């Protein structure tokens, strides 16, 4: 099977525009591999145990003629690309996967959410960065409570203590603000809590007449593959609720009755917002659109 690293396919497009190369250029790396080699390398790059292969007869019985899509292969080599003078940065699949999957090694998961809100970044920032508002915008099933924070104003180095309950199990969570760049982004990571690793980047990007909110979460469960097998199905929705956009979506961004088109009005949050937040936010935002990006 043929493959190519993202940086090389982008570099090849730039090379085709800037060089004197003519005709088609093959967008594949110079060293094709078998599916077995690719799977083995992928598992090594992720630091996980390789599963048993599916028997070809079972695939043929399941998919019929379409099984050829899975079982067949095409060996394509970049003869014209190399002749044009392009030099690949990643020639081996081992180097490519090690580079791409380094952040996910050891069972680390990556989840990204994006949501656009028709409010200016300067309006949204005070609301989502005030720890006193977290209870109002966190899904009720987490029974989320803010216990306190180490500094009066949130900034880099601030420690925040929470208490939540998942499936009846009480959990104490302490996070630390590792990055603080108002009104564009902030980063929090778990100091104590249920995860082996939790690193959450919140970004507020001006877009058109509103703001694109983006949450990028990297997390790793305790107990390795056993933790993923037993707790994985419960963690995915929890991580969604822990994101800025997940919280916003679950309660319409604390917009009271400002719901989504076609949805029933959301109940008014009972927790009072801080005076500073109310003054900064003015009219609370209404959500119109969201997009959940698939887990990579």
C-alpha positions in Angstrom: 0.0 0.0 0.0 1.1 3.5 -0.8 1.2 6.3 1.8 2.6 9.8 2.3 3.1 12.2 5.3 1.0 15.3 5.5 4.1 17.6 5.4 5.3 15.9 2.2 2.0 16.1 0.3 1.8 19.8 1.2 5.5 20.2 0.3 4.8 18.5 -3.0 2.1 21.0 -3.9 4.4 23.9 -3.2 7.2 22.2 -5.2 4.8 21.7 -8.2 4.0 25.5 -8.1 7.5 26.8 -7.6 9.5 24.4 -9.8 9.7 23.8 -13.5 8.2 20.3 -13.1 5.6 19.4 -15.7 3.0 16.6 -16.0 1.6 14.6 -13.1 3.6 14.1 -9.9 2.9 11.0 -7.8 1.7 12.0 -4.3 3.1 8.9 -2.5 6.2 8.2 -0.5 9.1 6.2 -2.1 8.8 3.2 0.2 5.4 1.5 0.0 4.5 -1.1 2.6 2.2 -4.0 3.1 -0.9 -3.7 5.3 0.7 -5.9 7.9 3.8 -3.7 8.0 1.7 -0.6 8.3 -0.4 -2.0 11.1 2.6 -3.2 13.1 4.3 0.1 12.7 1.2 2.0 13.7 0.8 0.0 16.9 4.5 0.5 17.8 4.1 4.2 17.2 1.1 4.4 19.5 2.6 2.1 22.1 -0.4 -0.3 22.0 -0.8 -4.0 21.6 -1.7 -5.2 18.1 -5.0 -7.0 17.7 -5.4 -10.3 15.9 -5.7 -10.0 12.1 -9.0 -10.7 10.5 -9.0 -13.8 8.3 -9.3 -13.0 4.5 -12.1 -15.6 4.2 -14.1 -13.8 6.9 -13.7 -10.5 5.1 -14.8 -12.0 1.8 -17.8 -13.7 3.4 -18.8 -10.4 5.0 -18.3 -8.0 2.1 -18.4 -10.2 -1.0 -16.9 -8.5 -4.1 -16.3 -5.4 -2.0 -13.7 -7.3 0.0 -11.2 -6.6 -2.8 -11.1 -2.9 -1.6 -9.8 -4.2 1.7 -7.7 -7.1 0.6 -6.3 -5.7 -2.6 -3.6 -3.1 -3.0 -1.8 -0.8 -5.4 2.0 -0.4 -5.5 2.8 3.1 -6.7 6.2 4.6 -6.7 7.0 8.3 -7.1 9.3 8.1 -10.2 8.2 11.4 -11.7 8.2 13.1 -8.4 11.8 12.1 -7.6 12.9 13.0 -11.1 11.5 16.5 -10.7 13.9 17.1 -7.8 11.5 16.8 -4.9 13.1 15.4 -1.7 10.9 13.7 0.7 11.2 14.6 4.4 9.7 11.3 5.5 10.7 8.4 3.3 9.8 5.5 5.7 6.5 4.8 7.3 8.3 4.3 10.6 9.6 7.9 10.7 6.2 9.3 9.4 4.0 7.6 12.0 6.5 8.3 14.8 6.3 12.0 13.9 2.5 12.1 13.5 1.6 10.0 16.5 4.1 11.2 19.1 1.4 13.2 21.0 -0.8 10.1 21.1 1.8 7.6 22.2 1.0 5.5 25.2 -2.8 5.5 24.8 -3.2 9.3 24.7 -6.5 10.4 23.0 -7.0 13.7 21.1 -10.4 15.3 20.8 -11.2 18.6 19.1 -14.5 20.5 19.2 -15.4 23.8 17.4 -18.4 26.0 17.8 -19.2 29.4 16.3 -21.1 32.0 18.4 -22.3 35.4 17.1 -20.6 37.4 19.8 -17.3 39.2 19.9 -14.3 37.5 21.5 -14.0 40.3 24.1 -17.6 39.6 25.1 -17.2 35.8 25.5 -13.8 35.8 27.2 -15.0 37.1 30.7 -17.8 34.6 30.9 -15.9 31.4 30.0 -12.9 32.4 32.0 -14.7 33.0 35.3 -14.6 29.9 37.4 -17.7 30.9 39.3 -19.7 30.3 36.1 -18.6 26.8 35.5 -21.4 25.2 37.6 -24.0 27.0 35.5 -22.6 25.8 32.2 -21.5 22.2 33.0 -23.9 19.3 32.2 -26.0 18.4 35.2 -25.1 14.7 35.1 -21.6 15.7 36.4 -22.9 17.3 39.6 -20.1 19.9 39.2 -19.1 22.2 42.0 -16.3 24.7 42.2 -14.6 24.5 45.7 -12.2 27.4 45.3 -9.1 28.8 43.5 -5.6 29.8 44.7 -5.8 33.4 43.4 -8.5 36.1 43.4 -8.1 36.6 39.6 -7.5 33.7 37.3 -4.1 33.8 35.5 -1.2 31.6 34.7 -0.4 29.4 37.7 -3.8 29.6 39.3 -5.0 26.4 40.9 -8.7 25.6 40.8 -10.4 22.9 42.9 -13.6 21.1 41.8 -15.8 18.4 43.0 -17.9 16.3 40.6 -19.8 13.0 40.6 -19.7 10.5 37.8 -22.0 7.4 37.9 -22.4 8.0 41.6 -18.6 8.1 42.3 -17.4 11.4 43.9 -14.3 12.8 42.2 -12.0 15.6 43.4 -10.2 17.5 40.6 -7.6 20.1 40.8 -6.5 21.9 37.6 -3.7 24.5 37.0 -3.8 27.3 34.4 -0.6 26.7 32.4 -1.2 29.4 29.7 -3.2 32.6 29.8 -3.5 34.9 26.8 -6.6 37.0 27.0 -8.8 37.2 25.1 -7.4 34.6 22.7 -6.6 31.4 24.6 -6.0 29.7 27.9 -4.7 26.3 28.8 -5.5 24.1 31.9 -4.0 20.8 32.9 -5.0 18.3 35.6 -2.9 18.4 38.8 -5.0 15.8 40.7 -7.9 13.9 39.3 -9.2 10.8 37.5 -6.9 11.0 34.4 -3.3 10.1 34.0 -3.0 13.1 31.7 -5.4 15.9 30.9 -4.3 18.9 28.8 -7.0 21.3 27.6 -6.5 24.2 25.3 -9.3 26.7 24.9 -9.1 29.1 21.9 -11.3 32.0 20.9 -10.8 33.0 17.3 -12.5 36.0 15.8 -14.5 34.9 12.7 -16.8 37.1 10.7 -19.3 38.7 13.0 -18.7 36.3 15.9 -16.2 34.0 17.5 -15.0 30.4 16.7 -14.4 28.6 20.0 -12.1 25.6 19.7 -11.4 23.1 22.4 -8.4 20.7 22.0 -8.2 18.0 24.7 -5.4 15.5 25.1 -6.1 12.9 27.8 -4.8 9.5 28.9 -6.6 7.1 31.1 -5.1 5.3 34.1 -4.4 1.5 33.9 -3.4 1.7 30.2 -5.5 -0.5 27.8 -7.5 -1.9 30.7 -8.6 1.6 31.6 -9.6 2.2 28.0 -11.6 -1.0 27.9 -13.5 -0.5 31.2 -13.8 3.3 31.4 -13.4 4.4 27.8 -17.2 4.4 26.9 -17.9 6.6 29.9 -15.0 9.0 29.4 -15.8 10.2 25.9 -19.1 11.9 26.8 -17.5 13.3 30.0 -14.7 14.9 28.0 -17.3 16.4 25.8 -19.1 17.9 28.7 -15.8 19.2 30.1 -15.0 21.2 27.0 -15.9 24.9 26.6 -18.0 24.1 23.6 -19.5 21.0 25.2 -20.6 23.1 28.2 -21.9 25.8 25.9 -23.9 23.3 23.8 -25.4 21.5 26.9 -26.9 24.6 28.4 -27.1 26.9 25.3 -24.1 28.8 26.6 -26.0 29.9 29.7 -28.3 31.8 27.3 -31.4 31.1 29.3 -34.2 30.7 26.8 -32.0 31.5 23.8 -32.0 28.0 22.4 -31.2 26.4 19.0 -33.6 26.8 16.1 -36.1 24.0 16.4 -35.3 23.1 20.0 -37.3 23.5 23.1 -36.2 26.5 25.3 -33.5 25.6 27.8 -34.3 26.2 31.5 -32.9 29.3 33.1 -29.7 28.5 35.1 -30.3 28.9 38.8 -26.8 29.9 39.7 -26.2 33.7 39.7 -23.5 35.0 37.5 -20.8 37.2 38.9 -21.4 41.0 38.5 -18.2 41.3 36.6 -19.4 38.7 34.1 -22.8 40.2 33.7 -21.4 43.6 33.1 -18.9 42.3 30.5 -21.2 40.0 28.7 -24.2 42.3 28.3 -26.8 40.3 26.4 -25.8 36.6 26.7 -24.9 34.8 23.5 -27.1 32.6 21.5 -25.7 29.6 19.7 -26.5 29.0 16.1 -24.2 26.4 14.8 -21.7 23.8 16.0 -19.5 21.1 14.5 -18.0 18.1 16.3 -14.8 17.1 14.7 -14.1 13.4 14.6 -11.5 12.0 16.9 -8.2 11.7 15.2 
